[in-house]
């Protein structure tokens, strides 16, 4: 289970999502307009994986995805990649072990 961030050089924009399938399969779906011509990711077909976080369960994955989206910040997304400890803190914060 993976929470992911895709980057489009054409749009100069990120897409945040999550998947229980392989990243290769999910990336192919985004780049081939699998989700329909009106979906955000169908605007281009040059999506590339920018960052991933491997989660231990679906609940954790969805909470981390929601957290990243709620930040609404390109700087935060850049910092996720720059400082891996942020991802570790997210995994710990949203673990179901509490």
Helices and strands as residue ranges (DSSP letters): E 2-8, E 13-19, H 23-31, G 40-43, E 47-54, H 58-71, H 74-82, H 84-93
